[in-house]
Amino acid sequence: MTPNTSALLAASFMVLAITTPAEAQQASNDVIATACKMDVEALCSPKKRKGSKARKCLAKNQGKLSQPCRTALGLGGQQGMSGMGG
């Protein structure tokens, strides 16, 4: 895990600890959006770069995702998409 990934995860856990469930979900989405921005731009068509379409695109291309994106999605070294909820 890189220092940036560690810092990103630590910050996300801190945010999640002091927020409401809705705020926590938004914070989680923000972490994923930041960590996966380059992956979405590289792997997804412009029409599929937002919301559930982006998540579906990332799921389709999970073998090509960067490690920071995989970590943010909760994939780690796994092949499943357990972190790719709707």
VEXLO-991531 format. One line per field, with one value per residue (C-alpha): x, y, z; residue number from 1. Coordinates in Angstrom, 3 decimals, padded with zeros to 6 digits, always signed. Layout:
x	[X | ...]
y	[Y | ...]
z	[Z | ...]
n	[NUM | ...]
! end
This chain:
x	[+000.000 | +001.426 | +001.617 | -001.089 | -003.406 | -002.792 | -003.499 | -006.642 | -007.958 | -007.116 | -008.911 | -011.949 | -012.179 | -011.948 | -014.711 | -016.895 | -016.472 | -017.990 | -020.765 | -024.360 | -025.034 | -025.964 | -022.839 | -020.771 | -022.106 | -021.265 | -017.793 | -017.287 | -018.431 | -016.033 | -013.111 | -013.954 | -014.374 | -010.970 | -009.147 | -010.754 | -010.820 | -007.971 | -009.370 | -012.799 | -011.272 | -009.060 | -011.524 | -015.023 | -016.654 | -017.637 | -021.313 | -020.423 | -018.359 | -021.011 | -022.813 | -023.975 | -022.731 | -019.208 | -019.474 | -020.675 | -017.775 | -015.299 | -016.870 | -016.540 | -012.877 | -011.908 | -008.824 | -007.435 | -008.022 | -005.198 | -004.350 | -005.663 | -008.997 | -009.159 | -008.423 | -011.110 | -013.619 | -012.711 | -011.256 | -007.683 | -006.202 | -009.591 | -011.242 | -014.818 | -016.698 | -018.038 | -017.293 | -019.170 | -022.692 | -025.163]
y	[+000.000 | +003.386 | +006.306 | +008.119 | +005.124 | +004.780 | +008.458 | +008.304 | +005.308 | +006.848 | +010.059 | +008.169 | +006.179 | +009.376 | +010.982 | +007.900 | +007.832 | +011.293 | +011.388 | +010.278 | +007.239 | +009.464 | +011.561 | +008.413 | +007.055 | +010.327 | +010.307 | +006.737 | +007.712 | +010.665 | +008.416 | +006.005 | +008.851 | +010.263 | +006.928 | +005.688 | +008.916 | +007.929 | +004.406 | +005.710 | +008.140 | +005.437 | +002.545 | +004.025 | +005.866 | +009.500 | +008.482 | +005.973 | +008.128 | +009.000 | +007.119 | +003.571 | +003.528 | +004.246 | +001.482 | -000.971 | +000.038 | -000.466 | -003.852 | -004.882 | -003.823 | -004.928 | -006.791 | -003.525 | -001.302 | +000.499 | -000.613 | +002.629 | +002.137 | -001.541 | -000.572 | +002.140 | -000.350 | -002.850 | -005.315 | -005.467 | -008.470 | -010.136 | -010.771 | -010.195 | -006.899 | -006.942 | -003.228 | -002.319 | -001.765 | +000.033]
z	[+000.000 | -000.953 | +001.477 | -000.516 | -000.338 | +003.395 | +003.977 | +001.848 | +003.753 | +007.124 | +006.191 | +004.967 | +008.204 | +010.245 | +008.199 | +008.480 | +012.258 | +012.762 | +010.178 | +009.697 | +007.490 | +004.517 | +004.990 | +005.353 | +002.061 | +000.323 | +001.863 | +000.664 | -002.823 | -002.767 | -001.784 | -004.607 | -007.103 | -006.171 | -006.129 | -009.359 | -011.390 | -013.715 | -014.096 | -015.084 | -017.576 | -019.094 | -019.119 | -019.461 | -022.342 | -021.648 | -021.360 | -018.621 | -016.277 | -013.666 | -010.905 | -011.429 | -015.037 | -013.819 | -011.212 | -013.855 | -016.091 | -013.240 | -012.461 | -016.104 | -016.099 | -012.591 | -013.822 | -015.211 | -012.152 | -010.386 | -006.857 | -005.237 | -007.019 | -006.021 | -002.413 | -002.367 | -003.749 | -001.060 | -003.556 | -002.319 | -004.085 | -004.559 | -007.899 | -006.676 | -006.757 | -003.186 | -002.863 | -006.042 | -004.702 | -006.958]
n	[1 | 2 | 3 | 4 | 5 | 6 | 7 | 8 | 9 | 10 | 11 | 12 | 13 | 14 | 15 | 16 | 17 | 18 | 19 | 20 | 21 | 22 | 23 | 24 | 25 | 26 | 27 | 28 | 29 | 30 | 31 | 32 | 33 | 34 | 35 | 36 | 37 | 38 | 39 | 40 | 41 | 42 | 43 | 44 | 45 | 46 | 47 | 48 | 49 | 50 | 51 | 52 | 53 | 54 | 55 | 56 | 57 | 58 | 59 | 60 | 61 | 62 | 63 | 64 | 65 | 66 | 67 | 68 | 69 | 70 | 71 | 72 | 73 | 74 | 75 | 76 | 77 | 78 | 79 | 80 | 81 | 82 | 83 | 84 | 85 | 86]
! end
